[in-house]
Amino acid sequence: MPPSGFNEKAIRGLLQFVEGCYEDLLVKLQTQPGKSVEQAIKEELADIRRALESFSIKA
Protein backbone atom coordinates (compact mmCIF):
# COMPACT_ATOMS: atom_id res chain seq x y z
CA MET A 1 0.00 0.00 0.00
CA PRO A 2 1.44 3.41 -0.93
CA PRO A 3 2.12 6.04 1.73
CA SER A 4 -0.83 8.13 2.89
CA GLY A 5 -1.78 10.79 0.37
CA PHE A 6 -0.26 8.96 -2.59
CA ASN A 7 -2.16 6.82 -5.03
CA GLU A 8 -0.87 4.40 -7.64
CA LYS A 9 -0.85 7.09 -10.35
CA ALA A 10 1.31 9.38 -8.18
CA ILE A 11 3.75 6.58 -7.37
CA ARG A 12 4.05 5.60 -11.04
CA GLY A 13 4.67 9.25 -11.94
CA LEU A 14 7.37 9.52 -9.29
CA LEU A 15 9.06 6.38 -10.58
CA GLN A 16 8.94 7.74 -14.13
CA PHE A 17 10.51 11.01 -12.92
CA VAL A 18 13.30 9.17 -11.09
CA GLU A 19 13.94 6.99 -14.14
CA GLY A 20 14.26 10.10 -16.32
CA CYS A 21 16.71 11.66 -13.87
CA TYR A 22 18.79 8.47 -13.86
CA GLU A 23 18.83 8.42 -17.67
CA ASP A 24 20.01 12.05 -17.72
CA LEU A 25 22.76 11.15 -15.25
CA LEU A 26 23.95 8.31 -17.49
CA VAL A 27 24.02 10.64 -20.50
CA LYS A 28 26.15 13.15 -18.57
CA LEU A 29 28.61 10.43 -17.62
CA GLN A 30 28.81 9.13 -21.20
CA THR A 31 29.12 12.50 -22.94
CA GLN A 32 31.42 14.32 -20.54
CA PRO A 33 34.63 12.29 -20.23
CA GLY A 34 36.51 12.70 -16.99
CA LYS A 35 33.42 13.70 -15.01
CA SER A 36 33.20 11.80 -11.75
CA VAL A 37 30.01 10.03 -10.74
CA GLU A 38 29.86 12.27 -7.67
CA GLN A 39 30.06 15.46 -9.77
CA ALA A 40 27.47 14.19 -12.24
CA ILE A 41 25.09 13.37 -9.36
CA LYS A 42 25.60 16.84 -7.85
CA GLU A 43 24.82 18.45 -11.21
CA GLU A 44 21.74 16.28 -11.70
CA LEU A 45 20.46 17.23 -8.24
CA ALA A 46 21.02 20.91 -9.06
CA ASP A 47 19.06 20.43 -12.30
CA ILE A 48 16.21 18.84 -10.35
CA ARG A 49 16.18 21.70 -7.83
CA ARG A 50 16.02 24.26 -10.66
CA ALA A 51 13.14 22.36 -12.26
CA LEU A 52 11.24 22.24 -8.97
CA GLU A 53 11.84 25.96 -8.40
CA SER A 54 10.44 26.72 -11.85
CA PHE A 55 7.21 25.12 -10.61
CA SER A 56 7.45 27.03 -7.30
CA ILE A 57 8.13 23.82 -5.36
CA LYS A 58 10.51 24.20 -2.41
CA ALA A 59 13.20 21.51 -2.27
mmCIF file as Biopython writes it, N, C-alpha, C and O atoms, coordinates in Angstrom:
data_model
#
loop_
_atom_site.group_PDB
_atom_site.id
_atom_site.type_symbol
_atom_site.label_atom_id
_atom_site.label_alt_id
_atom_site.label_comp_id
_atom_site.label_asym_id
_atom_site.label_entity_id
_atom_site.label_seq_id
_atom_site.pdbx_PDB_ins_code
_atom_site.Cartn_x
_atom_site.Cartn_y
_atom_site.Cartn_z
_atom_site.occupancy
_atom_site.B_iso_or_equiv
_atom_site.auth_seq_id
_atom_site.auth_asym_id
_atom_site.pdbx_PDB_model_num
ATOM 1   N N  . MET A ? 1  ? 0.848  -1.181 0.000   1.0 0.0 1  A 1 
ATOM 2   C CA . MET A ? 1  ? 0.000  0.000  0.000   1.0 0.0 1  A 1 
ATOM 3   C C  . MET A ? 1  ? 0.893  1.245  0.000   1.0 0.0 1  A 1 
ATOM 4   O O  . MET A ? 1  ? 1.824  1.332  0.800   1.0 0.0 1  A 1 
ATOM 5   N N  . PRO A ? 2  ? 0.621  2.206  -0.886  1.0 0.0 2  A 1 
ATOM 6   C CA . PRO A ? 2  ? 1.442  3.414  -0.931  1.0 0.0 2  A 1 
ATOM 7   C C  . PRO A ? 2  ? 1.261  4.260  0.322   1.0 0.0 2  A 1 
ATOM 8   O O  . PRO A ? 2  ? 0.273  4.116  1.042   1.0 0.0 2  A 1 
ATOM 9   N N  . PRO A ? 3  ? 2.222  5.140  0.573   1.0 0.0 3  A 1 
ATOM 10  C CA . PRO A ? 3  ? 2.117  6.036  1.729   1.0 0.0 3  A 1 
ATOM 11  C C  . PRO A ? 3  ? 0.841  6.874  1.668   1.0 0.0 3  A 1 
ATOM 12  O O  . PRO A ? 3  ? 0.300  7.108  0.588   1.0 0.0 3  A 1 
ATOM 13  N N  . SER A ? 4  ? 0.372  7.317  2.808   1.0 0.0 4  A 1 
ATOM 14  C CA . SER A ? 4  ? -0.833 8.133  2.894   1.0 0.0 4  A 1 
ATOM 15  C C  . SER A ? 4  ? -0.715 9.354  1.984   1.0 0.0 4  A 1 
ATOM 16  O O  . SER A ? 4  ? 0.313  10.030 1.967   1.0 0.0 4  A 1 
ATOM 17  N N  . GLY A ? 5  ? -1.765 9.626  1.240   1.0 0.0 5  A 1 
ATOM 18  C CA . GLY A ? 5  ? -1.776 10.791 0.367   1.0 0.0 5  A 1 
ATOM 19  C C  . GLY A ? 5  ? -1.265 10.512 -1.038  1.0 0.0 5  A 1 
ATOM 20  O O  . GLY A ? 5  ? -1.332 11.381 -1.907  1.0 0.0 5  A 1 
ATOM 21  N N  . PHE A ? 6  ? -0.760 9.319  -1.264  1.0 0.0 6  A 1 
ATOM 22  C CA . PHE A ? 6  ? -0.262 8.956  -2.587  1.0 0.0 6  A 1 
ATOM 23  C C  . PHE A ? 6  ? -1.101 7.820  -3.138  1.0 0.0 6  A 1 
ATOM 24  O O  . PHE A ? 6  ? -1.426 6.869  -2.426  1.0 0.0 6  A 1 
ATOM 25  N N  . ASN A ? 7  ? -1.445 7.923  -4.394  1.0 0.0 7  A 1 
ATOM 26  C CA . ASN A ? 7  ? -2.156 6.822  -5.030  1.0 0.0 7  A 1 
ATOM 27  C C  . ASN A ? 7  ? -1.233 6.171  -6.055  1.0 0.0 7  A 1 
ATOM 28  O O  . ASN A ? 7  ? -0.102 6.616  -6.250  1.0 0.0 7  A 1 
ATOM 29  N N  . GLU A ? 8  ? -1.705 5.144  -6.690  1.0 0.0 8  A 1 
ATOM 30  C CA . GLU A ? 8  ? -0.874 4.403  -7.641  1.0 0.0 8  A 1 
ATOM 31  C C  . GLU A ? 8  ? -0.382 5.301  -8.772  1.0 0.0 8  A 1 
ATOM 32  O O  . GLU A ? 8  ? 0.769  5.189  -9.194  1.0 0.0 8  A 1 
ATOM 33  N N  . LYS A ? 9  ? -1.241 6.188  -9.266  1.0 0.0 9  A 1 
ATOM 34  C CA . LYS A ? 9  ? -0.852 7.092  -10.355 1.0 0.0 9  A 1 
ATOM 35  C C  . LYS A ? 9  ? 0.300  7.994  -9.919  1.0 0.0 9  A 1 
ATOM 36  O O  . LYS A ? 9  ? 1.233  8.218  -10.690 1.0 0.0 9  A 1 
ATOM 37  N N  . ALA A ? 10 ? 0.245  8.516  -8.692  1.0 0.0 10 A 1 
ATOM 38  C CA . ALA A ? 10 ? 1.309  9.384  -8.180  1.0 0.0 10 A 1 
ATOM 39  C C  . ALA A ? 10 ? 2.619  8.616  -8.048  1.0 0.0 10 A 1 
ATOM 40  O O  . ALA A ? 10 ? 3.680  9.127  -8.407  1.0 0.0 10 A 1 
ATOM 41  N N  . ILE A ? 11 ? 2.548  7.399  -7.537  1.0 0.0 11 A 1 
ATOM 42  C CA . ILE A ? 11 ? 3.751  6.583  -7.369  1.0 0.0 11 A 1 
ATOM 43  C C  . ILE A ? 11 ? 4.363  6.256  -8.725  1.0 0.0 11 A 1 
ATOM 44  O O  . ILE A ? 11 ? 5.581  6.330  -8.893  1.0 0.0 11 A 1 
ATOM 45  N N  . ARG A ? 12 ? 3.525  5.896  -9.691  1.0 0.0 12 A 1 
ATOM 46  C CA . ARG A ? 12 ? 4.046  5.603  -11.039 1.0 0.0 12 A 1 
ATOM 47  C C  . ARG A ? 12 ? 4.695  6.845  -11.656 1.0 0.0 12 A 1 
ATOM 48  O O  . ARG A ? 12 ? 5.724  6.741  -12.323 1.0 0.0 12 A 1 
ATOM 49  N N  . GLY A ? 13 ? 4.096  8.009  -11.437 1.0 0.0 13 A 1 
ATOM 50  C CA . GLY A ? 13 ? 4.674  9.253  -11.939 1.0 0.0 13 A 1 
ATOM 51  C C  . GLY A ? 13 ? 6.015  9.551  -11.300 1.0 0.0 13 A 1 
ATOM 52  O O  . GLY A ? 13 ? 6.951  9.985  -11.972 1.0 0.0 13 A 1 
ATOM 53  N N  . LEU A ? 14 ? 6.106  9.317  -9.998  1.0 0.0 14 A 1 
ATOM 54  C CA . LEU A ? 14 ? 7.372  9.525  -9.293  1.0 0.0 14 A 1 
ATOM 55  C C  . LEU A ? 14 ? 8.444  8.588  -9.833  1.0 0.0 14 A 1 
ATOM 56  O O  . LEU A ? 14 ? 9.581  9.004  -10.058 1.0 0.0 14 A 1 
ATOM 57  N N  . LEU A ? 15 ? 8.088  7.332  -10.041 1.0 0.0 15 A 1 
ATOM 58  C CA . LEU A ? 15 ? 9.057  6.375  -10.580 1.0 0.0 15 A 1 
ATOM 59  C C  . LEU A ? 15 ? 9.508  6.774  -11.982 1.0 0.0 15 A 1 
ATOM 60  O O  . LEU A ? 15 ? 10.680 6.617  -12.324 1.0 0.0 15 A 1 
ATOM 61  N N  . GLN A ? 16 ? 8.589  7.286  -12.790 1.0 0.0 16 A 1 
ATOM 62  C CA . GLN A ? 16 ? 8.942  7.743  -14.133 1.0 0.0 16 A 1 
ATOM 63  C C  . GLN A ? 16 ? 9.894  8.936  -14.051 1.0 0.0 16 A 1 
ATOM 64  O O  . GLN A ? 16 ? 10.847 9.023  -14.825 1.0 0.0 16 A 1 
ATOM 65  N N  . PHE A ? 17 ? 9.640  9.848  -13.123 1.0 0.0 17 A 1 
ATOM 66  C CA . PHE A ? 17 ? 10.508 11.006 -12.923 1.0 0.0 17 A 1 
ATOM 67  C C  . PHE A ? 17 ? 11.915 10.563 -12.519 1.0 0.0 17 A 1 
ATOM 68  O O  . PHE A ? 17 ? 12.903 11.043 -13.074 1.0 0.0 17 A 1 
ATOM 69  N N  . VAL A ? 18 ? 12.001 9.656  -11.562 1.0 0.0 18 A 1 
ATOM 70  C CA . VAL A ? 18 ? 13.300 9.172  -11.091 1.0 0.0 18 A 1 
ATOM 71  C C  . VAL A ? 18 ? 14.041 8.460  -12.224 1.0 0.0 18 A 1 
ATOM 72  O O  . VAL A ? 18 ? 15.251 8.625  -12.382 1.0 0.0 18 A 1 
ATOM 73  N N  . GLU A ? 19 ? 13.316 7.676  -13.002 1.0 0.0 19 A 1 
ATOM 74  C CA . GLU A ? 19 ? 13.936 6.986  -14.135 1.0 0.0 19 A 1 
ATOM 75  C C  . GLU A ? 19 ? 14.513 7.996  -15.132 1.0 0.0 19 A 1 
ATOM 76  O O  . GLU A ? 19 ? 15.620 7.805  -15.636 1.0 0.0 19 A 1 
ATOM 77  N N  . GLY A ? 20 ? 13.776 9.059  -15.414 1.0 0.0 20 A 1 
ATOM 78  C CA . GLY A ? 20 ? 14.264 10.097 -16.321 1.0 0.0 20 A 1 
ATOM 79  C C  . GLY A ? 20 ? 15.509 10.780 -15.787 1.0 0.0 20 A 1 
ATOM 80  O O  . GLY A ? 20 ? 16.436 11.070 -16.544 1.0 0.0 20 A 1 
ATOM 81  N N  . CYS A ? 21 ? 15.535 11.039 -14.486 1.0 0.0 21 A 1 
ATOM 82  C CA . CYS A ? 21 ? 16.713 11.660 -13.871 1.0 0.0 21 A 1 
ATOM 83  C C  . CYS A ? 21 ? 17.920 10.740 -13.981 1.0 0.0 21 A 1 
ATOM 84  O O  . CYS A ? 21 ? 19.029 11.194 -14.261 1.0 0.0 21 A 1 
ATOM 85  N N  . TYR A ? 22 ? 17.704 9.451  -13.762 1.0 0.0 22 A 1 
ATOM 86  C CA . TYR A ? 22 ? 18.788 8.472  -13.862 1.0 0.0 22 A 1 
ATOM 87  C C  . TYR A ? 22 ? 19.311 8.414  -15.298 1.0 0.0 22 A 1 
ATOM 88  O O  . TYR A ? 22 ? 20.520 8.349  -15.516 1.0 0.0 22 A 1 
ATOM 89  N N  . GLU A ? 23 ? 18.408 8.438  -16.270 1.0 0.0 23 A 1 
ATOM 90  C CA . GLU A ? 23 ? 18.827 8.419  -17.675 1.0 0.0 23 A 1 
ATOM 91  C C  . GLU A ? 23 ? 19.652 9.659  -18.005 1.0 0.0 23 A 1 
ATOM 92  O O  . GLU A ? 23 ? 20.661 9.563  -18.703 1.0 0.0 23 A 1 
ATOM 93  N N  . ASP A ? 24 ? 19.232 10.822 -17.510 1.0 0.0 24 A 1 
ATOM 94  C CA . ASP A ? 24 ? 20.006 12.055 -17.723 1.0 0.0 24 A 1 
ATOM 95  C C  . ASP A ? 24 ? 21.396 11.943 -17.108 1.0 0.0 24 A 1 
ATOM 96  O O  . ASP A ? 24 ? 22.379 12.392 -17.696 1.0 0.0 24 A 1 
ATOM 97  N N  . LEU A ? 25 ? 21.473 11.346 -15.925 1.0 0.0 25 A 1 
ATOM 98  C CA . LEU A ? 25 ? 22.757 11.151 -15.252 1.0 0.0 25 A 1 
ATOM 99  C C  . LEU A ? 25 ? 23.674 10.279 -16.101 1.0 0.0 25 A 1 
ATOM 100 O O  . LEU A ? 25 ? 24.855 10.588 -16.260 1.0 0.0 25 A 1 
ATOM 101 N N  . LEU A ? 26 ? 23.137 9.194  -16.646 1.0 0.0 26 A 1 
ATOM 102 C CA . LEU A ? 26 ? 23.948 8.314  -17.487 1.0 0.0 26 A 1 
ATOM 103 C C  . LEU A ? 26 ? 24.454 9.042  -18.726 1.0 0.0 26 A 1 
ATOM 104 O O  . LEU A ? 26 ? 25.600 8.851  -19.132 1.0 0.0 26 A 1 
ATOM 105 N N  . VAL A ? 27 ? 23.611 9.874  -19.327 1.0 0.0 27 A 1 
ATOM 106 C CA . VAL A ? 27 ? 24.021 10.644 -20.504 1.0 0.0 27 A 1 
ATOM 107 C C  . VAL A ? 27 ? 25.168 11.581 -20.140 1.0 0.0 27 A 1 
ATOM 108 O O  . VAL A ? 27 ? 26.137 11.689 -20.891 1.0 0.0 27 A 1 
ATOM 109 N N  . LYS A ? 28 ? 25.071 12.258 -18.996 1.0 0.0 28 A 1 
ATOM 110 C CA . LYS A ? 28 ? 26.151 13.153 -18.568 1.0 0.0 28 A 1 
ATOM 111 C C  . LYS A ? 28 ? 27.458 12.388 -18.420 1.0 0.0 28 A 1 
ATOM 112 O O  . LYS A ? 28 ? 28.514 12.865 -18.835 1.0 0.0 28 A 1 
ATOM 113 N N  . LEU A ? 29 ? 27.385 11.213 -17.836 1.0 0.0 29 A 1 
ATOM 114 C CA . LEU A ? 29 ? 28.606 10.433 -17.624 1.0 0.0 29 A 1 
ATOM 115 C C  . LEU A ? 29 ? 29.197 9.944  -18.946 1.0 0.0 29 A 1 
ATOM 116 O O  . LEU A ? 29 ? 30.417 9.848  -19.083 1.0 0.0 29 A 1 
ATOM 117 N N  . GLN A ? 30 ? 28.340 9.635  -19.913 1.0 0.0 30 A 1 
ATOM 118 C CA . GLN A ? 30 ? 28.808 9.126  -21.200 1.0 0.0 30 A 1 
ATOM 119 C C  . GLN A ? 30 ? 29.322 10.229 -22.115 1.0 0.0 30 A 1 
ATOM 120 O O  . GLN A ? 30 ? 30.213 9.987  -22.930 1.0 0.0 30 A 1 
ATOM 121 N N  . THR A ? 31 ? 28.780 11.432 -21.995 1.0 0.0 31 A 1 
ATOM 122 C CA . THR A ? 31 ? 29.120 12.497 -22.941 1.0 0.0 31 A 1 
ATOM 123 C C  . THR A ? 31 ? 30.131 13.499 -22.404 1.0 0.0 31 A 1 
ATOM 124 O O  . THR A ? 31 ? 30.604 14.364 -23.141 1.0 0.0 31 A 1 
ATOM 125 N N  . GLN A ? 32 ? 30.460 13.388 -21.131 1.0 0.0 32 A 1 
ATOM 126 C CA . GLN A ? 32 ? 31.417 14.317 -20.535 1.0 0.0 32 A 1 
ATOM 127 C C  . GLN A ? 32 ? 32.560 13.523 -19.907 1.0 0.0 32 A 1 
ATOM 128 O O  . GLN A ? 32 ? 32.569 13.291 -18.698 1.0 0.0 32 A 1 
ATOM 129 N N  . PRO A ? 33 ? 33.525 13.106 -20.733 1.0 0.0 33 A 1 
ATOM 130 C CA . PRO A ? 33 ? 34.634 12.292 -20.234 1.0 0.0 33 A 1 
ATOM 131 C C  . PRO A ? 33 ? 35.356 12.969 -19.072 1.0 0.0 33 A 1 
ATOM 132 O O  . PRO A ? 33 ? 35.525 14.189 -19.057 1.0 0.0 33 A 1 
ATOM 133 N N  . GLY A ? 34 ? 35.769 12.180 -18.120 1.0 0.0 34 A 1 
ATOM 134 C CA . GLY A ? 34 ? 36.511 12.699 -16.991 1.0 0.0 34 A 1 
ATOM 135 C C  . GLY A ? 34 ? 35.633 13.185 -15.847 1.0 0.0 34 A 1 
ATOM 136 O O  . GLY A ? 34 ? 36.134 13.489 -14.764 1.0 0.0 34 A 1 
ATOM 137 N N  . LYS A ? 35 ? 34.331 13.260 -16.080 1.0 0.0 35 A 1 
ATOM 138 C CA . LYS A ? 35 ? 33.425 13.701 -15.013 1.0 0.0 35 A 1 
ATOM 139 C C  . LYS A ? 35 ? 33.232 12.546 -14.040 1.0 0.0 35 A 1 
ATOM 140 O O  . LYS A ? 35 ? 32.955 11.416 -14.443 1.0 0.0 35 A 1 
ATOM 141 N N  . SER A ? 36 ? 33.383 12.845 -12.760 1.0 0.0 36 A 1 
ATOM 142 C CA . SER A ? 36 ? 33.196 11.804 -11.748 1.0 0.0 36 A 1 
ATOM 143 C C  . SER A ? 36 ? 31.706 11.548 -11.542 1.0 0.0 36 A 1 
ATOM 144 O O  . SER A ? 36 ? 30.868 12.404 -11.828 1.0 0.0 36 A 1 
ATOM 145 N N  . VAL A ? 37 ? 31.396 10.367 -11.046 1.0 0.0 37 A 1 
ATOM 146 C CA . VAL A ? 37 ? 30.012 10.029 -10.741 1.0 0.0 37 A 1 
ATOM 147 C C  . VAL A ? 37 ? 29.469 11.018 -9.709  1.0 0.0 37 A 1 
ATOM 148 O O  . VAL A ? 37 ? 28.333 11.480 -9.818  1.0 0.0 37 A 1 
ATOM 149 N N  . GLU A ? 38 ? 30.290 11.336 -8.711  1.0 0.0 38 A 1 
ATOM 150 C CA . GLU A ? 38 ? 29.863 12.271 -7.667  1.0 0.0 38 A 1 
ATOM 151 C C  . GLU A ? 38 ? 29.500 13.631 -8.259  1.0 0.0 38 A 1 
ATOM 152 O O  . GLU A ? 38 ? 28.469 14.201 -7.905  1.0 0.0 38 A 1 
ATOM 153 N N  . GLN A ? 39 ? 30.332 14.156 -9.155  1.0 0.0 39 A 1 
ATOM 154 C CA . GLN A ? 39 ? 30.063 15.461 -9.767  1.0 0.0 39 A 1 
ATOM 155 C C  . GLN A ? 39 ? 28.812 15.400 -10.635 1.0 0.0 39 A 1 
ATOM 156 O O  . GLN A ? 39 ? 27.997 16.322 -10.617 1.0 0.0 39 A 1 
ATOM 157 N N  . ALA A ? 40 ? 28.656 14.323 -11.391 1.0 0.0 40 A 1 
ATOM 158 C CA . ALA A ? 40 ? 27.472 14.189 -12.237 1.0 0.0 40 A 1 
ATOM 159 C C  . ALA A ? 40 ? 26.205 14.135 -11.393 1.0 0.0 40 A 1 
ATOM 160 O O  . ALA A ? 40 ? 25.189 14.719 -11.768 1.0 0.0 40 A 1 
ATOM 161 N N  . ILE A ? 41 ? 26.254 13.442 -10.258 1.0 0.0 41 A 1 
ATOM 162 C CA . ILE A ? 41 ? 25.094 13.372 -9.363  1.0 0.0 41 A 1 
ATOM 163 C C  . ILE A ? 41 ? 24.781 14.754 -8.803  1.0 0.0 41 A 1 
ATOM 164 O O  . ILE A ? 41 ? 23.618 15.156 -8.753  1.0 0.0 41 A 1 
ATOM 165 N N  . LYS A ? 42 ? 25.813 15.484 -8.382  1.0 0.0 42 A 1 
ATOM 166 C CA . LYS A ? 42 ? 25.598 16.836 -7.853  1.0 0.0 42 A 1 
ATOM 167 C C  . LYS A ? 42 ? 24.944 17.733 -8.901  1.0 0.0 42 A 1 
ATOM 168 O O  . LYS A ? 42 ? 24.036 18.501 -8.583  1.0 0.0 42 A 1 
ATOM 169 N N  . GLU A ? 43 ? 25.401 17.636 -10.140 1.0 0.0 43 A 1 
ATOM 170 C CA . GLU A ? 43 ? 24.823 18.450 -11.212 1.0 0.0 43 A 1 
ATOM 171 C C  . GLU A ? 43 ? 23.375 18.048 -11.485 1.0 0.0 43 A 1 
ATOM 172 O O  . GLU A ? 43 ? 22.520 18.904 -11.715 1.0 0.0 43 A 1 
ATOM 173 N N  . GLU A ? 44 ? 23.107 16.752 -11.458 1.0 0.0 44 A 1 
ATOM 174 C CA . GLU A ? 44 ? 21.744 16.277 -11.696 1.0 0.0 44 A 1 
ATOM 175 C C  . GLU A ? 44 ? 20.806 16.770 -10.592 1.0 0.0 44 A 1 
ATOM 176 O O  . GLU A ? 44 ? 19.682 17.188 -10.870 1.0 0.0 44 A 1 
ATOM 177 N N  . LEU A ? 45 ? 21.269 16.723 -9.344  1.0 0.0 45 A 1 
ATOM 178 C CA . LEU A ? 45 ? 20.457 17.229 -8.236  1.0 0.0 45 A 1 
ATOM 179 C C  . LEU A ? 45 ? 20.197 18.728 -8.383  1.0 0.0 45 A 1 
ATOM 180 O O  . LEU A ? 45 ? 19.099 19.202 -8.093  1.0 0.0 45 A 1 
ATOM 181 N N  . ALA A ? 46 ? 21.202 19.468 -8.832  1.0 0.0 46 A 1 
ATOM 182 C CA . ALA A ? 46 ? 21.020 20.907 -9.062  1.0 0.0 46 A 1 
ATOM 183 C C  . ALA A ? 46 ? 19.991 21.140 -10.169 1.0 0.0 46 A 1 
ATOM 184 O O  . ALA A ? 46 ? 19.163 22.045 -10.070 1.0 0.0 46 A 1 
ATOM 185 N N  . ASP A ? 47 ? 20.045 20.322 -11.221 1.0 0.0 47 A 1 
ATOM 186 C CA . ASP A ? 47 ? 19.060 20.430 -12.304 1.0 0.0 47 A 1 
ATOM 187 C C  . ASP A ? 47 ? 17.648 20.175 -11.777 1.0 0.0 47 A 1 
ATOM 188 O O  . ASP A ? 47 ? 16.705 20.877 -12.142 1.0 0.0 47 A 1 
ATOM 189 N N  . ILE A ? 48 ? 17.512 19.165 -10.918 1.0 0.0 48 A 1 
ATOM 190 C CA . ILE A ? 48 ? 16.205 18.836 -10.347 1.0 0.0 48 A 1 
ATOM 191 C C  . ILE A ? 48 ? 15.700 19.992 -9.489  1.0 0.0 48 A 1 
ATOM 192 O O  . ILE A ? 48 ? 14.527 20.359 -9.562  1.0 0.0 48 A 1 
ATOM 193 N N  . ARG A ? 49 ? 16.587 20.562 -8.678  1.0 0.0 49 A 1 
ATOM 194 C CA . ARG A ? 49 ? 16.184 21.696 -7.833  1.0 0.0 49 A 1 
ATOM 195 C C  . ARG A ? 49 ? 15.703 22.870 -8.687  1.0 0.0 49 A 1 
ATOM 196 O O  . ARG A ? 49 ? 14.694 23.501 -8.372  1.0 0.0 49 A 1 
ATOM 197 N N  . ARG A ? 50 ? 16.435 23.161 -9.775  1.0 0.0 50 A 1 
ATOM 198 C CA . ARG A ? 50 ? 16.024 24.258 -10.660 1.0 0.0 50 A 1 
ATOM 199 C C  . ARG A ? 50 ? 14.657 23.966 -11.278 1.0 0.0 50 A 1 
ATOM 200 O O  . ARG A ? 50 ? 13.820 24.861 -11.391 1.0 0.0 50 A 1 
ATOM 201 N N  . ALA A ? 51 ? 14.433 22.725 -11.673 1.0 0.0 51 A 1 
ATOM 202 C CA . ALA A ? 51 ? 13.141 22.360 -12.261 1.0 0.0 51 A 1 
ATOM 203 C C  . ALA A ? 51 ? 12.020 22.536 -11.241 1.0 0.0 51 A 1 
ATOM 204 O O  . ALA A ? 51 ? 10.956 23.063 -11.567 1.0 0.0 51 A 1 
ATOM 205 N N  . LEU A ? 52 ? 12.257 22.095 -10.013 1.0 0.0 52 A 1 
ATOM 206 C CA . LEU A ? 52 ? 11.241 22.244 -8.968  1.0 0.0 52 A 1 
ATOM 207 C C  . LEU A ? 52 ? 10.960 23.715 -8.684  1.0 0.0 52 A 1 
ATOM 208 O O  . LEU A ? 52 ? 9.807  24.106 -8.500  1.0 0.0 52 A 1 
ATOM 209 N N  . GLU A ? 53 ? 12.017 24.532 -8.647  1.0 0.0 53 A 1 
ATOM 210 C CA . GLU A ? 53 ? 11.839 25.963 -8.399  1.0 0.0 53 A 1 
ATOM 211 C C  . GLU A ? 53 ? 11.031 26.620 -9.512  1.0 0.0 53 A 1 
ATOM 212 O O  . GLU A ? 53 ? 10.264 27.549 -9.259  1.0 0.0 53 A 1 
ATOM 213 N N  . SER A ? 54 ? 11.200 26.143 -10.738 1.0 0.0 54 A 1 
ATOM 214 C CA . SER A ? 54 ? 10.444 26.723 -11.848 1.0 0.0 54 A 1 
ATOM 215 C C  . SER A ? 54 ? 8.946  26.456 -11.693 1.0 0.0 54 A 1 
ATOM 216 O O  . SER A ? 54 ? 8.119  27.166 -12.265 1.0 0.0 54 A 1 
ATOM 217 N N  . PHE A ? 55 ? 8.605  25.425 -10.915 1.0 0.0 55 A 1 
ATOM 218 C CA . PHE A ? 55 ? 7.205  25.120 -10.610 1.0 0.0 55 A 1 
ATOM 219 C C  . PHE A ? 55 ? 6.812  25.639 -9.232  1.0 0.0 55 A 1 
ATOM 220 O O  . PHE A ? 55 ? 5.748  25.297 -8.716  1.0 0.0 55 A 1 
ATOM 221 N N  . SER A ? 56 ? 7.669  26.465 -8.638  1.0 0.0 56 A 1 
ATOM 222 C CA . SER A ? 56 ? 7.446  27.032 -7.299  1.0 0.0 56 A 1 
ATOM 223 C C  . SER A ? 56 ? 7.300  25.953 -6.231  1.0 0.0 56 A 1 
ATOM 224 O O  . SER A ? 56 ? 6.472  26.068 -5.328  1.0 0.0 56 A 1 
ATOM 225 N N  . ILE A ? 57 ? 8.118  24.899 -6.345  1.0 0.0 57 A 1 
ATOM 226 C CA . ILE A ? 57 ? 8.132  23.816 -5.362  1.0 0.0 57 A 1 
ATOM 227 C C  . ILE A ? 57 ? 9.422  23.940 -4.573  1.0 0.0 57 A 1 
ATOM 228 O O  . ILE A ? 57 ? 10.507 23.902 -5.154  1.0 0.0 57 A 1 
ATOM 229 N N  . LYS A ? 58 ? 9.325  24.087 -3.273  1.0 0.0 58 A 1 
ATOM 230 C CA . LYS A ? 58 ? 10.507 24.199 -2.409  1.0 0.0 58 A 1 
ATOM 231 C C  . LYS A ? 58 ? 11.150 22.828 -2.259  1.0 0.0 58 A 1 
ATOM 232 O O  . LYS A ? 58 ? 10.470 21.835 -2.002  1.0 0.0 58 A 1 
ATOM 233 N N  . ALA A ? 59 ? 12.485 22.786 -2.425  1.0 0.0 59 A 1 
ATOM 234 C CA . ALA A ? 59 ? 13.201 21.510 -2.271  1.0 0.0 59 A 1 
ATOM 235 C C  . ALA A ? 59 ? 14.182 21.605 -1.134  1.0 0.0 59 A 1 
ATOM 236 O O  . ALA A ? 59 ? 14.883 20.637 -0.841  1.0 0.0 59 A 1 
#
